[in-house]
Amino acid sequence: MKVLQSIVVAGSLVAALFLPGECLAAHTQVSLLADSHAIIPGKPFTVGLLLRMDPAWHTYWKNPGDAGLATEIKWKLPPGFVAGPIAWPLPQKSIEEGDVLTYGYSGQTMLLVPITPPSGIPTGTTLKLAADVSWLECKSTCVPGAASVQLELPVAAAAAPDHRDLFDAYEALVPPPHTAADGLKVRASASAKTITFDVDFPSVPAAGTVDFYPDAIPNAQVSRPSIRLSHSSANIALSVSSFEKIDSAVHFHGVLVFASPAGVKKGIDLLTELPATFFSSTEGGANGSAGKGILDQQFATVSPGSQGSLLVYLLLALVGGLLLNIMPCVLPVIALKIFGLVKMAGDNPRRVRKLGWTFSSGILFSFVVLALFVIILQAAGQRVGWGFQFQEPLFVVVMATIVFAFGLSLFGVFEIRLPARALEGVGSVLQKHEGETGYAPSFFEGVFATILATPCTAPFLGTALGFAFAQPWWGILLIFATVAVGMALPYIVLTSKPAWMKFLPKPGAWMETAKQFMGFLMMATLLWLLYILGKQLGMEAVVWTGAFLLTVGFACWMIGRFLTLSSSRTRAIVVWLIAAVVVVGGWWGAMGDVMSARDVLEAGVSAVPASSGGEGISWEGFDKSRLESLLDANTPVLIDFTAEWCLTCKVNEKTVLSDPEVIAKIKESGIVPIRADWTNRNPEITRLLSKFGRSGVPLYVVFPQGKPTEPIVLPEVITKSILLEAVEKSVRPVVAAESRQR
């Protein structure tokens, strides 16, 4: 009982870290109001969601801008009631640090929603209108908020108005649609990737007050407006770039904002229809071939899926899988496997062979599962690439948790001693007991090694996988299985001849020290995973993940402290249940809000410029329209396809892209460096990778000046001489032309 009490007390202390308190209190209070004292059957009325924000905090408009998240209302209405669209008051525009443009509200605002009740509801009853509301509130940091609100109203044949002053005030702030009565003359047009509004005002607006707040277009990006003023008229232009194919017309809204000479600010809602042909034009761009966009272009250097025979790509897959064993991603687990082989030296040769084949089976199983995921996602219309699972922050957090627990087991904090084989840790092969086969841990070591290998792209592997992702399902399975055979080949060979293991060090007391040292390798892997998460969701997500890992560590300590080989089954179940409660509670307290606000956190991270330049290469962030305009202008371009979870990319950055000679050459050549960051999922980057016959990163592509359809594709592992030669080729025609002119 004392043991159980100590566990409960310790668990309570950890749980207390995550109890809601003042630091987690919402900075926005929400409530529902109605403009009528009662519901009249069949007669529409208006409900307002009133948001009161603490000083210096703000929430967001329907189009939050470069970052943020619009407030959402999910209604729970009585049967037959219909809620209309939200009427949004005119927002405030602000430019935040890092040139991040946002539209939102501070202080207080009210979102208005028309509600239409059915005509057959009986009078004399009382009905409840309820809604789940979610929002993002920001100051120096952003916190997701959520609340359930409700409003009870009687049903009557007649009703007096309620909260009239408040509703009148906010209804006056909702921009009305443009009509002839507002005195404006508006001409709208949409063509060549651009939406244009030409506006004539009835009088000259107050200086500096004309602006335009565009609405968002699903699956498309709308640029910031370009506004040209001339006396009492304005020309407003916005460019549009679609992420995915849009087959139907779209009604585009935007709010024209201006102030009268007397200083009265107002907004008018402008509307124009964008035909489906407009969106097909947003995928265009001259860049060399009958107006095709970069994502529709067929490059002379690459024809995915048509070069070489299947046997050639199978050979590349085999060699690429073999080389994965020396890539930095997988080295910690490979070191553990070698450690296990050392420990097996002197064992029964038959058992050694079985363990080698079991480890290899784990690798093959993992690659087949990955291939099936790719096939399913492609069948669902999704474009994915090698290492795509690391684009999912939740996967990164789960991997960080596994690596952290694995490292603690190597340090001796805990060992998994449950009878169920499915719960054996991959590290328990290091604690071999009499009669224990160790086959299950060996299998899961193969799975673990494969998962950690996927962020890396070895030489030859990128070409083989690029071919695989363009094949039918059987081609994907065949290539992935061949990569698995290549990765497993060294262990199959070594364990098939146990006599060769005599060249490995002899087992001894040094192995305990080596085991603990490998725990530090696991913690280094954990730091790498947290770095990836920080680049995906920002520092706040890293801090809360660290808090969650604290509870995981506490749970592992409880298992190691209160369970022994002689523990009863009942005690084991109790300890494991309490440990599970601690972990689940830690997830709820630390990670719940982070995961619910992941879209906002991703948007905030992506809004940061690609590079500040300094003494290094001044990288531009990837933008399809910008790339097309550069190629249209015959400007040489270098694209670095990279990701924060790609260790091969990081090695290339440190050894080649940070070299002073490379930096100087890129700056003096006039080539425009663009960094296509694939850390988070980006359909445009995925499609562009496939254009070069690749399914993952790293990839380096140089577009020579004047040859936008003949890019130079560099290998995955680059050298200084390879990159300098490609840059020289890309600008050589210019240098030659200048020499002739002189």
C-alpha positions in Angstrom: 0.0 0.0 0.0 2.9 2.4 0.8 4.3 1.8 -2.7 0.9 2.6 -4.3 0.5 5.7 -2.1 3.9 7.0 -3.2 3.1 6.4 -6.8 -0.2 8.3 -6.5 1.4 11.2 -4.6 4.2 11.5 -7.2 1.7 11.2 -10.1 -0.4 14.0 -8.5 2.7 16.3 -8.3 3.4 15.8 -12.0 -0.3 16.2 -13.0 -0.4 19.5 -11.0 2.1 20.9 -13.5 -0.7 20.8 -16.1 -3.8 21.8 -14.1 -5.5 24.8 -15.7 -4.5 28.0 -13.8 -4.2 31.7 -14.4 -1.4 31.2 -16.9 -3.7 29.1 -19.1 -6.8 31.2 -18.6 -8.6 32.4 -21.7 -7.9 36.0 -22.6 -11.2 36.2 -24.5 -14.7 35.9 -23.0 -17.5 34.8 -25.3 -21.3 34.9 -24.9 -24.4 34.6 -27.0 -27.0 37.4 -27.3 -30.2 37.7 -29.3 -31.8 40.8 -30.8 -35.2 39.6 -29.6 -36.7 38.7 -26.3 -38.4 35.7 -27.8 -38.5 33.5 -30.9 -41.4 34.1 -33.2 -42.2 31.0 -35.3 -41.0 31.4 -38.9 -39.5 34.9 -38.3 -35.7 35.3 -38.7 -33.8 36.9 -35.9 -30.2 37.7 -35.2 -27.9 36.1 -32.7 -24.6 37.8 -31.8 -21.4 36.1 -30.6 -19.9 38.7 -28.3 -16.1 38.5 -27.8 -14.4 40.6 -25.1 -10.6 40.5 -25.3 -8.2 41.4 -22.5 -6.1 44.5 -23.2 -3.4 44.0 -25.9 -4.9 40.7 -27.0 -6.7 40.2 -30.3 -8.7 37.7 -32.4 -9.0 37.3 -36.1 -11.3 38.2 -39.1 -12.6 35.6 -41.6 -9.4 36.1 -43.5 -6.8 36.3 -40.8 -4.1 37.4 -43.3 -0.5 36.0 -43.3 -1.0 34.2 -40.0 -3.8 33.5 -37.5 -7.1 31.6 -37.5 -10.6 32.8 -38.0 -13.1 32.4 -35.2 -15.4 29.3 -35.9 -18.9 28.6 -34.6 -20.4 25.1 -34.7 -24.1 25.4 -34.0 -26.2 23.0 -32.0 -29.7 24.2 -32.8 -33.2 22.7 -32.3 -34.6 20.7 -35.2 -35.6 22.8 -38.1 -33.6 25.9 -37.2 -31.2 27.2 -39.8 -28.1 29.4 -39.1 -26.9 31.7 -41.9 -23.4 32.8 -42.6 -21.5 35.0 -40.2 -21.7 38.8 -40.8 -18.2 40.1 -39.9 -17.7 43.7 -38.7 -14.9 45.6 -40.4 -11.6 44.4 -38.9 -8.5 46.3 -38.0 -5.4 45.8 -40.2 -2.0 45.5 -38.7 1.6 44.7 -39.8 3.3 42.6 -37.1 7.0 41.9 -36.6 8.5 40.2 -39.6 6.2 42.0 -42.0 3.3 39.7 -41.2 0.0 41.3 -42.2 -3.1 40.3 -40.2 -6.8 41.4 -40.0 -8.5 41.1 -36.6 -10.3 42.6 -33.6 -9.1 43.9 -30.2 -11.1 45.1 -27.2 -14.6 43.9 -28.2 -16.4 42.7 -31.2 -19.6 40.9 -32.1 -20.1 38.4 -34.9 -23.7 38.4 -36.2 -25.5 35.3 -37.4 -29.1 35.2 -38.8 -31.2 32.4 -37.4 -34.4 31.2 -39.1 -36.8 29.1 -36.9 -39.3 26.8 -38.4 -42.9 28.1 -38.6 -44.4 25.1 -36.8 -42.8 25.4 -33.4 -45.5 25.8 -30.6 -45.6 29.0 -28.6 -45.3 28.9 -24.8 -42.2 26.7 -24.8 -38.5 27.5 -24.2 -35.8 26.5 -26.6 -32.0 26.4 -26.2 -29.6 27.6 -28.9 -26.1 26.3 -28.3 -22.7 26.5 -30.1 -19.1 25.4 -29.7 -16.8 28.3 -30.4 -13.1 28.2 -31.2 -10.8 31.1 -31.8 -7.1 32.1 -31.6 -6.1 34.9 -29.3 -2.8 36.5 -29.7 -0.5 39.0 -27.9 3.2 38.3 -28.0 2.3 34.6 -28.3 -0.9 32.9 -29.6 -3.2 30.7 -27.5 -6.1 28.7 -29.0 -9.4 29.3 -27.1 -12.6 27.3 -27.0 -15.9 27.5 -25.2 -19.4 26.1 -25.3 -22.1 28.8 -25.1 -25.9 28.7 -25.0 -28.9 30.9 -25.0 -32.4 30.0 -23.9 -35.3 31.9 -25.4 -39.1 31.5 -25.1 -41.3 30.9 -28.2 -44.0 33.6 -28.5 -46.4 35.1 -31.1 -44.8 38.5 -30.6 -41.5 39.8 -29.1 -39.9 43.0 -28.2 -36.3 43.8 -29.4 -33.4 43.2 -27.0 -29.9 44.6 -26.9 -30.9 47.0 -29.7 -28.1 49.5 -29.2 -25.4 46.8 -29.3 -26.8 45.2 -32.4 -27.3 48.5 -34.1 -23.7 49.4 -33.4 -22.2 46.2 -34.9 -24.6 46.0 -37.8 -23.4 49.4 -38.8 -19.8 48.0 -38.8 -20.6 45.2 -41.2 -19.6 46.3 -44.7 -22.7 46.4 -46.9 -22.6 45.0 -50.5 -21.9 47.6 -53.2 -25.0 49.1 -54.8 -25.7 52.2 -56.8 -26.9 53.9 -53.6 -23.4 54.1 -52.2 -22.3 56.5 -55.0 -19.3 54.3 -56.1 -18.7 53.3 -59.7 -16.9 49.9 -59.7 -15.5 48.0 -62.7 -14.1 44.6 -61.9 -12.0 42.4 -64.2 -10.1 39.1 -63.8 -7.5 37.8 -66.2 -3.9 36.8 -66.5 -3.6 35.8 -62.8 -4.8 39.2 -61.7 -8.1 40.6 -60.1 -8.6 44.3 -60.7 -11.1 46.8 -59.3 -11.3 50.3 -60.8 -13.2 52.5 -58.4 -14.5 56.0 -58.9 -15.5 57.7 -55.6 -18.2 60.4 -55.3 -15.7 62.7 -53.7 -12.0 62.6 -53.0 -11.4 60.2 -50.0 -9.3 61.3 -47.1 -5.6 61.0 -47.8 -4.1 57.6 -46.9 -7.4 55.9 -46.1 -8.1 53.9 -49.2 -7.4 50.1 -48.6 -8.7 46.8 -49.6 -9.2 43.7 -47.4 -9.4 40.6 -49.6 -11.3 37.5 -48.7 -9.5 34.2 -48.8 -10.0 31.8 -51.8 -9.9 28.1 -50.9 -6.8 26.3 -52.4 -5.4 29.5 -53.6 -3.2 32.4 -52.4 -4.2 36.0 -52.9 -1.5 38.6 -52.8 -1.5 41.8 -50.9 -3.4 44.5 -52.9 -1.5 47.0 -55.0 -3.4 50.3 -54.9 -2.9 53.3 -57.2 -4.7 56.5 -56.5 -5.6 59.3 -58.8 -7.7 62.2 -57.4 -11.1 60.5 -56.8 -10.4 57.1 -58.4 -8.4 54.1 -57.4 -7.0 51.0 -59.2 -6.8 47.9 -57.0 -4.9 44.9 -58.3 -4.4 41.5 -56.6 -2.5 38.4 -58.0 -3.8 34.9 -57.4 -1.8 31.6 -57.4 -3.8 28.4 -57.0 -2.4 25.5 -55.0 -4.6 22.9 -56.6 -6.7 22.6 -59.7 -10.0 24.6 -59.3 -12.7 23.4 -61.8 -15.6 25.7 -60.9 -16.2 29.5 -60.8 -15.6 31.3 -57.5 -17.3 34.4 -56.1 -14.5 36.6 -54.8 -15.3 39.1 -52.1 -13.2 41.9 -50.7 -13.8 45.0 -48.6 -13.0 48.4 -50.0 -12.0 50.6 -47.1 -11.9 54.4 -47.2 -12.8 57.5 -45.3 -14.8 60.5 -46.3 -13.3 64.0 -46.3 -14.9 64.4 -42.9 -12.9 61.3 -41.6 -15.8 58.8 -41.4 -14.3 55.4 -42.1 -16.5 52.9 -43.9 -16.2 49.6 -45.8 -18.0 48.4 -48.9 -18.1 44.7 -49.9 -17.1 44.3 -53.5 -17.9 41.1 -55.5 -16.7 39.7 -58.7 -17.0 36.2 -60.3 -13.8 34.3 -61.2 -14.5 31.8 -63.9 -12.8 28.4 -63.9 -10.7 29.5 -66.8 -9.2 32.2 -64.6 -7.7 29.5 -62.3 -6.3 27.5 -65.2 -4.5 30.7 -66.1 -3.0 31.1 -62.7 -1.1 27.9 -63.3 0.4 29.5 -66.4 3.4 31.5 -67.1 5.5 31.7 -70.2 8.7 30.1 -69.0 9.5 28.6 -72.2 6.7 26.5 -73.6 3.4 27.7 -75.0 2.4 29.5 -71.8 2.8 26.4 -69.5 3.3 26.9 -65.8 6.3 25.5 -64.0 4.2 22.6 -62.6 2.9 21.7 -66.1 6.3 21.9 -67.8 8.2 18.9 -69.2 11.9 19.5 -68.7 14.5 18.3 -71.3 16.7 16.8 -68.6 14.0 14.7 -66.9 11.1 12.5 -68.2 9.8 10.8 -65.0 9.0 7.1 -65.4 10.4 6.7 -68.9 14.2 6.7 -68.6 16.1 3.4 -68.2 14.8 -0.1 -67.6 13.2 -1.5 -64.5 16.3 -3.5 -63.8 18.4 -0.4 -63.7 16.1 1.2 -61.1 16.0 -2.0 -59.1 19.8 -1.9 -59.0 19.8 1.7 -57.9 17.3 0.9 -55.2 19.5 -2.0 -54.0 22.6 0.1 -53.8 20.7 3.1 -52.3 19.3 0.9 -49.6 22.8 -0.5 -48.8 24.1 3.1 -48.5 21.3 4.0 -46.1 23.3 2.1 -43.4 25.9 4.8 -43.4 23.6 7.8 -43.5 23.5 10.0 -40.3 19.8 9.4 -39.6 20.1 5.7 -38.9 23.6 5.5 -37.3 22.3 5.4 -33.7 20.2 2.3 -34.3 22.8 0.7 -36.5 25.3 1.2 -33.7 22.9 -0.6 -31.4 22.6 -3.5 -33.9 26.3 -3.9 -34.1 26.4 -3.9 -30.3 23.8 -6.7 -30.4 25.9 -8.6 -32.9 28.9 -8.3 -30.5 26.8 -9.7 -27.7 25.7 -12.6 -29.9 29.3 -13.6 -30.7 29.8 -17.1 -29.4 26.0 -17.9 -29.4 24.6 -20.8 -31.3 25.1 -20.2 -35.0 21.5 -21.1 -35.8 20.2 -18.6 -33.3 22.5 -15.9 -34.7 21.2 -16.5 -38.2 17.6 -16.3 -37.0 18.2 -13.0 -35.2 19.8 -11.6 -38.3 16.9 -12.7 -40.5 14.4 -11.3 -37.9 16.1 -7.9 -37.9 16.0 -8.0 -41.7 12.3 -9.0 -41.6 11.6 -5.9 -39.5 13.2 -3.7 -42.2 11.3 -5.4 -45.0 8.0 -5.2 -43.1 8.5 -1.5 -42.5 9.2 -0.7 -46.2 6.2 -2.7 -47.3 4.0 -0.8 -44.9 5.4 2.5 -46.1 4.8 1.4 -49.7 1.2 0.6 -48.9 0.7 4.0 -47.3 2.0 5.6 -50.4 -0.3 3.5 -52.6 -3.3 4.4 -50.5 -2.6 8.1 -50.4 -1.9 8.3 -54.1 -5.2 6.4 -54.7 -6.9 9.1 -52.6 -5.4 11.8 -54.9 -2.6 12.9 -52.5 0.9 13.6 -53.6 3.5 12.3 -51.2 7.3 11.8 -51.2 10.1 9.9 -49.4 10.1 10.9 -45.7 6.5 12.3 -46.0 5.6 11.1 -42.5 8.2 13.5 -41.0 6.0 16.3 -42.4 3.4 15.4 -39.8 4.2 17.1 -36.4 2.2 14.4 -34.5 4.5 11.7 -36.0 7.6 13.7 -34.9 6.2 14.0 -31.4 5.5 10.2 -31.2 9.0 9.4 -32.5 10.5 11.8 -30.0 8.6 10.0 -27.2 9.8 6.5 -28.4 13.4 7.7 -28.8 13.3 9.3 -25.3 11.9 6.2 -23.6 14.4 4.1 -25.6 17.3 6.3 -24.3 16.0 6.0 -20.7 16.0 2.2 -21.0 19.7 2.3 -22.1 20.5 4.4 -19.1 19.0 1.8 -16.9 16.0 3.9 -15.7 13.6 1.1 -16.6 13.3 -2.3 -18.3 10.1 -3.7 -19.7 9.3 -6.9 -17.9 5.7 -7.6 -18.8 4.9 -11.1 -20.0 3.3 -9.8 -23.2 5.9 -10.0 -26.0 4.2 -7.2 -27.9 5.2 -4.8 -25.1 8.9 -5.7 -25.2 11.1 -2.7 -25.9 13.5 -2.7 -28.8 16.3 -2.1 -26.4 15.6 -5.2 -24.3 17.9 -7.2 -26.6 20.6 -5.6 -24.6 19.3 -7.3 -21.4 19.2 -10.9 -22.6 18.2 -13.4 -19.9 18.4 -17.1 -19.9 15.8 -18.6 -22.1 14.8 -15.3 -23.8 14.9 -15.6 -27.5 15.1 -11.9 -28.3 13.4 -12.3 -31.7 10.7 -9.7 -31.1 13.1 -7.0 -30.0 15.3 -7.7 -33.0 12.3 -7.4 -35.3 11.3 -4.0 -33.8 14.9 -2.8 -34.0 14.6 -3.3 -37.8 11.3 -1.3 -37.8 13.0 1.4 -35.7 16.0 1.6 -38.0 13.7 1.9 -41.0 11.7 4.8 -39.5 14.8 6.7 -38.6 16.3 6.1 -42.1 13.4 7.7 -44.0 14.5 11.3 -43.6 17.7 10.5 -45.4 18.1 10.1 -49.1 21.3 8.2 -50.0 23.1 8.4 -53.3 21.2 6.5 -56.1 18.2 6.2 -53.8 16.5 9.5 -54.9 16.5 8.4 -58.6 15.1 5.0 -57.7 12.4 6.4 -55.5 11.5 9.1 -58.0 10.9 6.3 -60.5 8.9 4.3 -58.0 6.5 7.2 -57.1 5.6 7.5 -60.8 4.8 3.7 -61.2 1.6 1.7 -60.6 1.1 0.0 -57.2 3.2 -3.1 -58.0 6.2 -0.9 -59.1 6.1 1.0 -55.8 6.0 -2.2 -53.8 8.8 -3.8 -55.9 11.2 -0.7 -55.5 10.5 -0.3 -51.8 11.1 -4.0 -51.2 14.4 -3.8 -53.1 15.5 -0.9 -51.0 14.7 -3.0 -47.9 16.8 -5.9 -49.2 19.7 -3.5 -49.8 19.5 -2.0 -46.3 19.2 -5.5 -44.7 21.9 -7.1 -46.8 25.0 -6.4 -44.5 23.2 -8.1 -41.6 22.0 -11.1 -43.6 25.6 -11.6 -44.9 27.2 -11.1 -41.5 24.9 -13.4 -39.5 24.8 -16.1 -42.2 28.5 -16.7 -41.5 28.7 -16.5 -37.7 32.4 -17.3 -37.9 33.0 -13.9 -39.4 31.8 -12.4 -36.1 35.1 -13.3 -34.5 36.5 -10.1 -36.0 34.1 -8.1 -33.7 35.2 -7.2 -30.2 34.7 -9.8 -27.5 31.8 -9.3 -25.0 32.7 -8.1 -21.6 32.1 -5.5 -18.8 32.8 -2.7 -21.3 29.4 -3.4 -22.9 27.5 -1.8 -20.0 29.4 1.4 -20.4 28.9 1.2 -24.2 25.2 0.7 -23.7 24.9 3.8 -21.5 27.0 5.8 -24.1 24.4 4.8 -26.8 21.8 6.3 -24.5 23.4 9.6 -25.2 23.1 8.9 -29.0 19.4 8.4 -28.4 19.2 11.7 -26.6 21.1 13.4 -29.5 18.4 11.9 -31.8 15.8 13.4 -29.5 17.3 16.9 -29.8 17.2 16.5 -33.6 13.5 15.5 -33.5 12.7 18.5 -31.2 14.6 20.8 -33.6 12.4 19.5 -36.5 9.3 20.1 -34.4 10.5 23.7 -33.6 10.9 24.4 -37.3 7.4 23.0 -37.9 5.4 24.5 -35.0 7.7 26.9 -33.3 9.4 27.1 -29.9 6.2 27.0 -27.9 5.5 23.5 -29.3 9.0 22.4 -28.3 8.6 23.7 -24.7 5.2 21.9 -24.3 6.6 18.7 -25.9 9.4 18.9 -23.3 6.8 19.1 -20.6 5.0 16.0 -22.0 8.3 14.1 -22.1 8.8 15.0 -18.4 5.6 12.9 -17.7 6.9 10.1 -20.0 10.1 10.1 -18.1 8.3 10.0 -14.8 6.2 7.1 -16.0 9.3 5.2 -17.1 10.9 5.8 -13.7 7.8 4.4 -11.9 8.0 1.2 -14.0 11.7 0.8 -13.2 11.3 1.7 -9.5 8.3 -0.3 -8.6 8.5 -3.4 -10.9 11.0 -6.2 -10.5 11.2 -9.7 -12.0 9.5 -11.0 -8.9 6.5 -8.5 -9.0 3.1 -10.1 -9.0 0.8 -9.8 -12.0 -1.6 -7.5 -10.1 1.2 -5.2 -9.1 2.5 -5.0 -12.7 -1.0 -4.1 -14.0 -1.5 -1.4 -11.3 1.9 0.2 -12.0 1.4 0.1 -15.8 -2.1 1.6 -15.5 -0.9 4.5 -13.3 2.0 5.1 -15.7 -0.5 5.2 -18.6 -2.7 7.7 -16.7 0.4 9.9 -16.1 1.3 9.8 -19.8 -2.2 10.4 -21.0 -2.6 13.3 -18.5 0.6 14.7 -19.6 -0.5 14.6 -23.2 -3.8 16.3 -22.4 -2.2 19.0 -20.3 0.8 19.7 -22.4 0.0 18.8 -26.0 -3.8 19.2 -26.3 -3.8 22.9 -27.1 -0.6 22.6 -29.3 -2.2 20.0 -31.5 -5.5 21.9 -31.8 -3.7 25.0 -32.9 -1.2 23.3 -35.2 -2.5 25.0 -38.3 -1.9 28.4 -36.7 1.5 27.5 -35.4 2.5 26.2 -38.8 1.3 29.4 -40.5 3.3 31.5 -38.0 6.5 29.6 -38.7 6.0 29.7 -42.5 5.5 33.5 -42.3 9.2 33.9 -41.2 11.4 34.8 -44.1 13.5 32.0 -45.6 16.9 33.7 -44.7 18.1 37.0 -43.5 21.2 36.7 -45.7 24.1 38.1 -43.6 27.4 36.7 -44.7 25.8 33.6 -46.2 23.6 33.0 -49.2 20.5 35.3 -49.2 17.9 32.6 -49.9 14.4 33.6 -51.1 11.4 31.5 -49.9 9.7 29.3 -52.5 6.9 31.0 -54.4 5.6 29.5 -57.6 4.6 32.8 -59.1 8.0 34.4 -58.2 9.8 31.4 -59.8 7.8 31.6 -63.0 8.4 35.4 -63.3 12.2 34.8 -62.8 12.3 32.2 -65.5 10.1 34.3 -67.8 12.7 37.1 -67.4 15.5 34.6 -68.3 17.1 34.9 -64.9 19.3 32.1 -63.7 17.9 30.3 -60.6 19.3 27.9 -58.0 16.6 25.9 -56.1 17.6 24.1 -52.9 14.9 21.5 -52.1 15.4 20.9 -48.4 13.7 20.0 -45.1 14.7 20.5 -41.5 14.3 16.8 -40.8 16.7 15.9 -43.7 20.1 15.3 -42.2 21.7 14.8 -45.7 20.4 18.3 -46.5 22.0 19.7 -43.3 25.4 18.1 -44.1 25.3 19.6 -47.6 24.4 23.0 -46.1 27.3 22.9 -43.6 30.0 21.5 -46.0 29.1 23.0 -49.4 26.4 25.8 -49.2 28.3 27.5 -46.3 31.6 27.5 -48.2 33.0 31.0 -48.7 33.9 30.3 -52.3 30.4 29.0 -53.1 28.8 32.0 -51.4 31.0 34.5 -53.3 30.3 32.7 -56.6 26.5 32.8 -56.1 26.5 36.5 -55.1 28.7 37.6 -58.0 27.0 35.5 -60.7 23.6 37.1 -60.3 21.9 33.7 -59.9 18.8 33.9 -57.7 18.9 31.3 -54.8 15.5 29.9 -53.8 15.0 27.6 -50.9 12.0 25.2 -51.3 11.4 24.1 -47.7 9.6 20.8 -47.6 9.7 20.5 -43.7 5.9 20.8 -43.7 3.7 19.4 -46.5 3.6 21.6 -49.6 1.7 20.2 -52.6 3.5 22.6 -55.0 7.0 21.6 -53.9 5.9 17.9 -54.0 4.7 18.3 -57.6 7.9 20.2 -58.6 10.0 17.5 -57.1 8.2 14.9 -59.3 9.0 17.0 -62.4 12.6 16.2 -61.8 12.0 12.5 -61.2 12.5 12.8 -57.4 10.2 11.9 -54.5 12.3 13.4 -51.6 15.0 15.8 -50.5 17.7 16.9 -50.9 17.6 18.0 -54.5 19.5 20.9 -56.1 18.3 22.3 -59.5 20.0 25.1 -61.5 18.0 26.8 -64.2 20.5 28.4 -66.7 19.8 31.8 -68.1 17.7 31.7 -71.2 17.1 27.9 -70.8 14.1 27.5 -68.4 13.2 24.0 -69.9 16.7 22.7 -69.6 17.6 22.7 -65.9 20.7 21.1 -64.4 19.8 18.5 -61.8 22.6 17.9 -59.3 23.1 14.7 -57.2 21.7 14.3 -53.7 25.2 14.5 -52.1 26.9 17.5 -53.7 30.5 18.8 -53.6 31.8 22.3 -54.0 33.2 21.6 -57.4 29.8 20.1 -58.6 27.9 23.2 -57.5 30.4 25.7 -58.8 30.5 24.1 -62.2 26.7 24.2 -62.4 26.5 27.8 -61.4 29.2 28.6 -64.0 27.2 26.8 -66.7 24.1 28.7 -65.8 25.6 32.2 -66.3 28.3 31.3 -68.9 26.1 32.5 -71.9 25.8 35.9 -70.2 29.5 36.2 -69.6 30.2 35.2 -73.2 27.7 37.8 -74.5 29.3 40.6 -72.4 32.7 39.6 -73.7 31.5 39.9 -77.3 30.0 43.3 -76.6 33.4 44.5 -75.2 
